[in-house]
Amino acid sequence: DLSGNDFKGGYFPENVKAMTSLRWLKLNRTGLCYLPEELAALQKLEHLSVSHNNLTTLHGELSSLPSLRAIVARANSLKNSGVPDDIFKLDDLSVLDLSHNQLTECPRELENAKNMLVLNLSHNSIDTIPNQLFINLTDLLYLDLSENRLESLPPQMRRLVHLQTLVLNGNPLLHAQLRQLPAMTALQTLHLRSTQRTQSNLPTSLEGLSNLADVDLSCNDLTRVPECLYTLPSLRRLNLSSNQITELSLCIDQWVHVETLNLSRNQLTSLPSAICKLSKLKKLYLNSNKLDFDGLPSGIGKLTNLEEFMAANNNLELVPESLCRCPKLRKLVLNKNHLVTLPEAIHFLTEIEVLDVRENPNLVMPPKPADRAAEWYNIDFSLQNQLRLAGASPATVAAAAAAGSGPKDPMARKMRLRRRKDSAQDDQAKQVLKGMSDVAQEKNKKQEESADARAPSGKVRRWDQGLEKPRLDYSEFFTEDVGQLPGLTIWQIENFVPVLVEEAFHGKFYEADCYIVLKTFLDDSGSLNWEIYYWIGGEATLDKKACSAIHAVNLRNYLGAECRTVREEMGDESEEFLQVFDNDISYIEGGTASGFYTVEDTHYVTRMYRVYGKKNIKLEPVPLKGTSLDPRFVFLLDRGLDIYVWRGAQATLSSTTKARLFAEKINKNERKGKAEITLLVQGQELPEFWEALGGEPSEIKNWDDVLTVDYTRNAEAVLQSPGLSGKVKRDAEKKDQMKADLTALFLPRQPPMSLAEAEQLMEEWNEDLDGMEGFVLEGKKFARLPEEEFGHFYTQDCYVFLCRYWVPVEYEEEEKKEDKEEKAEGKEGEEATAEAEEKQPEEDFQCIVYFWQGREASNMGWLTFTFSLQKKFESLFPGKLEVVRMTQQQENPKFLSHFKRKFIIHRGKRKAVQGAQQPSLYQIRTNGSALCTRCIQINTDSSLLNSEFCFILKVPFESEDNQGIVYAWVGRASDPDEAKLAEDILNTMFDTSYSKQVINEGEEPENFFWVGIGAQKPYDDDAEYMKHTRLFRCSNEKGYFAVTEKCSDFCQDDLADDDIMLLDNGQEVYMWVGTQTSQVEIKLSLKACQVYIQHMRSKEH
């Protein structure tokens, strides 16, 4: 094999001619333009392959190679003149491949190759086959004449009784009736793709081709399956794609050996049930037809060997549940349909590898069946269980269970979809029927009036004949197809209106509801008749009872029925009513809400949180137990209108203050100021506090688990005690059960802080600020930061800010003060006054050092600070210094408040000159609170603009008088307060050497703005995700799997490499996997993500 070498220009190796015993030689893709002379020395050569070269001729020494059996010269530039005649006189020549060349006719003298077995002349321009060709070539096994210009075939082809493969694809064959086929009894493969086949130019029977297994009739003009194909006993592969077939015959059950059936790109609307008898079928392709749910047979699950099912680009709303019973199904393609859901049994397809359901906009994947939702690592991830653990109310848990596990009938859903479709498509037909009905009713009315006129005046009319139903429009309550088909229809009264009940819930009545039951049937004359009942629940309200009676009468008037509306009461139903449900009805507690307004007290769920965190306050839900308290932390107990802040003996003062502020925020935003906040210190708790936690914990840990043992009983009696065995069993189960905390997933999103509240908090923190000094790292030392640079930060620099805070003095309570004054009255005046002045508390202060590190800065800044500046500060303020380390965009809210929303982050280093003459773009962004407002430099690209934000663009000039122009770009949907802030920052950032201009979106000047930002590009016009974004962290750092939520002010640096992060943007949930996470964390986080999505969907409904 010398393929792939470069033998252009006669560089063929001469040593080849010395290989006199060579029998097999491949020279593919070697750039040959002619056959090398060295081949003449290879007298024993049997196989020669020279494909994919530049040969224009095969003339040479080929005819002198007596042992040559195979010549493969495909994909060259051979013409008829380049094929020598004498090669066909070789006695042993049996394989000839001249495909993909430039032949216009069959090679001359080809009929002399009497031992030919394989002949491939495909992809040429041959238009005729000489009649004498197949007189001698009777031993052919493989014949490929595809992609030529043949219009007919010689009748002598019937002599090819040994032929096994015949390929005629891509030929016109206008005049070919293929009458030769029945004579080719050994034929196994027949390909006739794109040969203009119809029912008229195919043989009527191919029954004699008992070995034919592969037939390709795709890309033709067939309107139905040719009858001759039904007579093929050994058919295994059939391709009928890209035809005009509209239906399949029931005779397809004769293809008992078919394994692959391709019916794509036809006009099929249904498949016959006989297809379910093809027990050996492995691959079924139905793409691009007109199939709907009714078009797929319900017994398709009988195809136990089915491996691939493709039905893309159809009209499927559902697929039969039996399809999911095919145990070997590996590939299921259903994209570009109208799917609304899939059968729950889809979860049982253990061999599935490909499931393609793209471009089905209304598709909702079914939940995993309850019996398959096995616990992961002994953790129950069901939504109702996690809601119960999170402290949700029983009603919420029940609603989640009903929404997630209620039985659904796919057939009922299909029927509803079918009715909708029929009502839309047959609207015109219904109008015609309605007109005919109106004419008939008018005619009957006239006949009745004429009969009344002819009747004697003395005849008395019945009371019901004198009644006339009111002319009302009932279309708001009942659809047009109500009562038009035999069956049962039930409505439930909700908010004064009848609501249709799904078929799966027929016979199940809520005790606090009322129902209307319509039974439609055919009487003896074949006409529609009705029975109407209205059922009254034992606990139903007055409005539901009245509405059920009223709408039952409305239904009778709407149908024009002459029957009575029968009242049925719970527990006292009539025999006729029970027979409607085959004596199988059941009562369920509960019911829908009354239509009248009711006033209910707000239900608050008691929760307790552990408060932790230095930079940002974080709340972690903990169990409502006294043992959850820890003296090192502050805890917040929320009982609705009573909020307790419990401070441990070792907790810090700042944590207590933050917890108190957060409790006040809850009271203001969620309790409308009605809650009472109580501050408790460890050891001074109120009885109400311990009551909420189930009692004060005892001094002995796990006292409740101590067993009471009666020593008067013998050992055997103690061992047989049921209490002991149950206790041991419960302890074992509890030990095996792994703990998981998903409470954060079910808590509501933290509401954004209002501007007024943020400004108030900002004002309070700045009032306590007594002074602030700034330092910046220059080289290896920290230098004092000029005041005009306060608020400007660079991503490659480190900053230190020393803040001195005034600590308010806590004065004595009034009662204690009065007692002391009374005691002081007995002393002399001057002595008492002097003593009081000595005991007057002095004002105190606290120093906090904030260390800020840019995202691109090294850790050397922090090391330099700890070994130099920090020690200096500690010596100046002993015992009153607190160091807070922060990174870019993870700043402390208190620290941000000192810059009054003018916090600007530049790229690069502080005194860098490089890039100063390049345009720069800044975005003003607020995350959850006005306190967290930053002006951050981003890439200078117009595609990053957004209509809900404000931006600042600096375009520098190369001029000494005018350094450039600066624009404040205000989005049309941005907040007016941010627009004003953008103008203030604009004036703060740049001095008078810059021209400044505030422009609104859509008023941008072409000359400097779009040129400076790098041409106008499409950009987003909304930032709806800002109202919904949530970031959760999945970790096991606490010794068990727990999910916690980051605050709304988060950035990319919050992603932890050793954990899993869940990001919700309001439409999609992303699961980010860190590089150092374990497989256990990944699996548990995936289940937590699924529970969260299920919870959010249940809230939508």
Rosetta blueprint (number, residue, H / E / L):
1 D L
2 L L
3 S L
4 G L
5 N L
6 D L
7 F L
8 K H
9 G H
10 G H
11 Y L
12 F L
13 P L
14 E H
15 N H
16 V H
17 K H
18 A H
19 M L
20 T L
21 S L
22 L L
23 R L
24 W E
25 L E
26 K E
27 L L
28 N L
29 R L
30 T L
31 G L
32 L L
33 C L
34 Y L
35 L L
36 P L
37 E H
38 E H
39 L H
40 A H
41 A H
42 L L
43 Q L
44 K L
45 L L
46 E L
47 H E
48 L E
49 S E
50 V L
51 S L
52 H L
53 N L
54 N L
55 L L
56 T L
57 T L
58 L L
59 H L
60 G L
61 E L
62 L H
63 S H
64 S H
65 L L
66 P L
67 S L
68 L L
69 R L
70 A E
71 I E
72 V E
73 A L
74 R L
75 A L
76 N L
77 S L
78 L L
79 K L
80 N H
81 S H
82 G H
83 V L
84 P L
85 D L
86 D H
87 I H
88 F H
89 K H
90 L L
91 D L
92 D L
93 L L
94 S L
95 V E
96 L E
97 D E
98 L L
99 S L
100 H L
101 N L
102 Q L
103 L L
104 T L
105 E L
106 C L
107 P L
108 R L
109 E L
110 L H
111 E H
112 N H
113 A L
114 K L
115 N L
116 M L
117 L L
118 V E
119 L E
120 N E
121 L L
122 S L
123 H L
124 N L
125 S L
126 I L
127 D L
128 T L
129 I L
130 P L
131 N L
132 Q L
133 L H
134 F H
135 I H
136 N H
137 L L
138 T L
139 D L
140 L L
141 L L
142 Y E
143 L E
144 D E
145 L L
146 S L
147 E L
148 N L
149 R L
150 L L
151 E L
152 S L
153 L L
154 P L
155 P H
156 Q H
157 M H
158 R H
159 R H
160 L L
161 V L
162 H L
163 L L
164 Q L
165 T E
166 L E
167 V E
168 L L
169 N L
170 G L
171 N L
172 P L
173 L L
174 L L
175 H L
176 A L
177 Q L
178 L L
179 R L
180 Q L
181 L H
182 P H
183 A H
184 M L
185 T L
186 A L
187 L L
188 Q L
189 T E
190 L E
191 H E
192 L L
193 R L
194 S L
195 T L
196 Q L
197 R L
198 T L
199 Q L
200 S L
201 N L
202 L L
203 P L
204 T L
205 S L
206 L L
207 E L
208 G L
209 L L
210 S L
211 N L
212 L L
213 A L
214 D E
215 V E
216 D E
217 L L
218 S L
219 C L
220 N L
221 D L
222 L L
223 T L
224 R L
225 V L
226 P L
227 E H
228 C H
229 L H
230 Y H
231 T H
232 L L
233 P L
234 S L
235 L L
236 R L
237 R E
238 L E
239 N E
240 L L
241 S L
242 S L
243 N L
244 Q L
245 I L
246 T L
247 E L
248 L L
249 S L
250 L H
251 C H
252 I H
253 D H
254 Q H
255 W L
256 V L
257 H L
258 V L
259 E L
260 T E
261 L E
262 N E
263 L L
264 S L
265 R L
266 N L
267 Q L
268 L L
269 T L
270 S L
271 L L
272 P L
273 S H
274 A H
275 I H
276 C H
277 K H
278 L L
279 S L
280 K L
281 L L
282 K L
283 K E
284 L E
285 Y E
286 L L
287 N L
288 S L
289 N L
290 K L
291 L L
292 D L
293 F H
294 D H
295 G H
296 L L
297 P L
298 S H
299 G H
300 I H
301 G H
302 K H
303 L L
304 T L
305 N L
306 L L
307 E L
308 E E
309 F E
310 M E
311 A L
312 A L
313 N L
314 N L
315 N L
316 L L
317 E L
318 L L
319 V L
320 P L
321 E H
322 S H
323 L H
324 C H
325 R H
326 C L
327 P L
328 K L
329 L L
330 R L
331 K E
332 L E
333 V E
334 L L
335 N L
336 K L
337 N L
338 H L
339 L L
340 V L
341 T E
342 L L
343 P L
344 E H
345 A H
346 I H
347 H H
348 F H
349 L L
350 T L
351 E L
352 I L
353 E L
354 V E
355 L E
356 D E
357 V L
358 R L
359 E L
360 N L
361 P L
362 N L
363 L L
364 V E
365 M L
366 P L
367 P L
368 K L
369 P L
370 A H
371 D H
372 R H
373 A L
374 A L
375 E L
376 W E
377 Y L
378 N L
379 I E
380 D L
381 F L
382 S L
383 L H
384 Q H
385 N H
386 Q H
387 L H
388 R H
389 L H
390 A L
391 G L
392 A L
393 S L
394 P H
395 A H
396 T H
397 V H
398 A H
399 A H
400 A H
401 A H
402 A H
403 A H
404 G H
405 S H
406 G L
407 P L
408 K L
409 D L
410 P H
411 M H
412 A H
413 R H
414 K H
415 M H
416 R H
417 L H
418 R H
419 R H
420 R H
421 K H
422 D H
423 S H
424 A H
425 Q H
426 D L
427 D H
428 Q H
429 A H
430 K H
431 Q H
432 V H
433 L H
434 K H
435 G H
436 M H
437 S H
438 D H
439 V H
440 A H
441 Q H
442 E H
443 K H
444 N H
445 K H
446 K H
447 Q H
448 E H
449 E H
450 S H
451 A H
452 D H
453 A H
454 R H
455 A L
456 P L
457 S L
458 G L
459 K L
460 V L
461 R L
462 R L
463 W L
464 D H
465 Q H
466 G H
467 L L
468 E L
469 K L
470 P L
471 R L
472 L L
473 D L
474 Y L
475 S L
476 E L
477 F L
478 F L
479 T L
480 E L
481 D L
482 V L
483 G L
484 Q L
485 L L
486 P L
487 G E
488 L E
489 T E
490 I E
491 W E
492 Q E
493 I E
494 E E
495 N L
496 F L
497 V E
498 P E
499 V E
500 L E
501 V L
502 E L
503 E H
504 A H
505 F H
506 H L
507 G L
508 K E
509 F E
510 Y E
511 E L
512 A L
513 D L
514 C E
515 Y E
516 I E
517 V E
518 L E
519 K E
520 T E
521 F E
522 L E
523 D L
524 D L
525 S L
526 G L
527 S L
528 L E
529 N E
530 W E
531 E E
532 I E
533 Y E
534 Y E
535 W E
536 I E
537 G L
538 G L
539 E L
540 A L
541 T L
542 L H
543 D H
544 K H
545 K H
546 A H
547 C H
548 S H
549 A H
550 I H
551 H H
552 A H
553 V H
554 N H
555 L H
556 R H
557 N H
558 Y H
559 L H
560 G L
561 A L
562 E L
563 C L
564 R L
565 T E
566 V E
567 R E
568 E E
569 E E
570 M L
571 G L
572 D L
573 E L
574 S L
575 E H
576 E H
577 F H
578 L H
579 Q H
580 V H
581 F L
582 D L
583 N L
584 D L
585 I L
586 S E
587 Y E
588 I E
589 E L
590 G L
591 G L
592 T L
593 A L
594 S L
595 G L
596 F L
597 Y L
598 T L
599 V L
600 E L
601 D L
602 T L
603 H L
604 Y L
605 V L
606 T L
607 R E
608 M E
609 Y E
610 R E
611 V E
612 Y E
613 G L
614 K L
615 K L
616 N L
617 I L
618 K E
619 L E
620 E E
621 P E
622 V E
623 P L
624 L L
625 K L
626 G H
627 T H
628 S H
629 L L
630 D L
631 P L
632 R L
633 F L
634 V E
635 F E
636 L E
637 L E
638 D E
639 R L
640 G L
641 L L
642 D E
643 I E
644 Y E
645 V E
646 W E
647 R E
648 G L
649 A L
650 Q L
651 A L
652 T L
653 L H
654 S H
655 S H
656 T H
657 T H
658 K H
659 A H
660 R H
661 L H
662 F H
663 A H
664 E H
665 K H
666 I H
667 N H
668 K H
669 N H
670 E L
671 R L
672 K L
673 G L
674 K L
675 A L
676 E E
677 I E
678 T E
679 L E
680 L E
681 V E
682 Q L
683 G L
684 Q L
685 E L
686 L L
687 P H
688 E H
689 F H
690 W H
691 E H
692 A H
693 L L
694 G L
695 G L
696 E L
697 P L
698 S L
699 E L
700 I L
701 K L
702 N L
703 W H
704 D H
705 D H
706 V L
707 L L
708 T L
709 V L
710 D L
711 Y L
712 T L
713 R L
714 N L
715 A H
716 E H
717 A H
718 V H
719 L H
720 Q L
721 S L
722 P H
723 G H
724 L H
725 S H
726 G H
727 K H
728 V H
729 K H
730 R H
731 D H
732 A H
733 E H
734 K H
735 K H
736 D H
737 Q L
738 M L
739 K L
740 A E
741 D E
742 L L
743 T H
744 A H
745 L H
746 F H
747 L L
748 P L
749 R L
750 Q L
751 P L
752 P L
753 M L
754 S L
755 L H
756 A H
757 E H
758 A H
759 E H
760 Q H
761 L H
762 M H
763 E H
764 E H
765 W H
766 N H
767 E H
768 D H
769 L E
770 D E
771 G E
772 M E
773 E E
774 G E
775 F E
776 V E
777 L E
778 E E
779 G L
780 K L
781 K E
782 F E
783 A E
784 R E
785 L L
786 P L
787 E H
788 E H
789 E H
790 F L
791 G L
792 H E
793 F E
794 Y E
795 T L
796 Q L
797 D L
798 C E
799 Y E
800 V E
801 F E
802 L E
803 C E
804 R E
805 Y E
806 W E
807 V E
808 P L
809 V L
810 E L
811 Y L
812 E L
813 E L
814 E H
815 E H
816 K H
817 K H
818 E H
819 D H
820 K H
821 E H
822 E H
823 K H
824 A H
825 E L
826 G L
827 K L
828 E L
829 G H
830 E H
831 E H
832 A H
833 T H
834 A H
835 E H
836 A H
837 E H
838 E H
839 K H
840 Q L
841 P L
842 E L
843 E L
844 D E
845 F E
846 Q E
847 C E
848 I E
849 V E
850 Y E
851 F E
852 W E
853 Q E
854 G L
855 R L
856 E L
857 A L
858 S L
859 N L
860 M H
861 G H
862 W H
863 L H
864 T H
865 F H
866 T H
867 F H
868 S H
869 L H
870 Q H
871 K H
872 K H
873 F H
874 E H
875 S H
876 L H
877 F L
878 P L
879 G L
880 K L
881 L E
882 E E
883 V E
884 V E
885 R E
886 M E
887 T E
888 Q L
889 Q L
890 Q L
891 E L
892 N L
893 P H
894 K H
895 F H
896 L H
897 S H
898 H L
899 F L
900 K L
901 R L
902 K L
903 F L
904 I E
905 I E
906 H E
907 R L
908 G L
909 K L
910 R L
911 K L
912 A L
913 V L
914 Q L
915 G L
916 A L
917 Q L
918 Q L
919 P L
920 S E
921 L E
922 Y E
923 Q E
924 I E
925 R E
926 T E
927 N L
928 G L
929 S L
930 A H
931 L H
932 C H
933 T E
934 R E
935 C E
936 I E
937 Q E
938 I E
939 N L
940 T L
941 D L
942 S H
943 S H
944 L H
945 L L
946 N E
947 S L
948 E L
949 F L
950 C E
951 F E
952 I E
953 L E
954 K E
955 V E
956 P E
957 F L
958 E L
959 S L
960 E L
961 D L
962 N L
963 Q L
964 G E
965 I E
966 V E
967 Y E
968 A E
969 W E
970 V E
971 G L
972 R L
973 A L
974 S L
975 D L
976 P H
977 D H
978 E H
979 A H
980 K H
981 L H
982 A H
983 E H
984 D H
985 I H
986 L H
987 N H
988 T H
989 M H
990 F L
991 D L
992 T L
993 S L
994 Y E
995 S E
996 K E
997 Q E
998 V E
999 I E
1000 N E
1001 E L
1002 G L
1003 E L
1004 E L
1005 P L
1006 E H
1007 N H
1008 F H
1009 F H
1010 W H
1011 V H
1012 G H
1013 I H
1014 G L
1015 A L
1016 Q L
1017 K L
1018 P L
1019 Y L
1020 D E
1021 D L
1022 D L
1023 A L
1024 E H
1025 Y H
1026 M H
1027 K H
1028 H L
1029 T L
1030 R E
1031 L E
1032 F E
1033 R E
1034 C E
1035 S E
1036 N L
1037 E L
1038 K L
1039 G L
1040 Y L
1041 F E
1042 A E
1043 V E
1044 T E
1045 E E
1046 K L
1047 C L
1048 S L
1049 D L
1050 F L
1051 C L
1052 Q H
1053 D H
1054 D H
1055 L L
1056 A L
1057 D L
1058 D L
1059 D L
1060 I E
1061 M E
1062 L E
1063 L E
1064 D E
1065 N L
1066 G L
1067 Q L
1068 E L
1069 V E
1070 Y E
1071 M E
1072 W E
1073 V E
1074 G L
1075 T L
1076 Q L
1077 T L
1078 S L
1079 Q H
1080 V H
1081 E H
1082 I H
1083 K H
1084 L H
1085 S H
1086 L H
1087 K H
1088 A H
1089 C H
1090 Q H
1091 V H
1092 Y H
1093 I H
1094 Q H
1095 H H
1096 M H
1097 R H
1098 S H
1099 K H
1100 E H
1101 H L
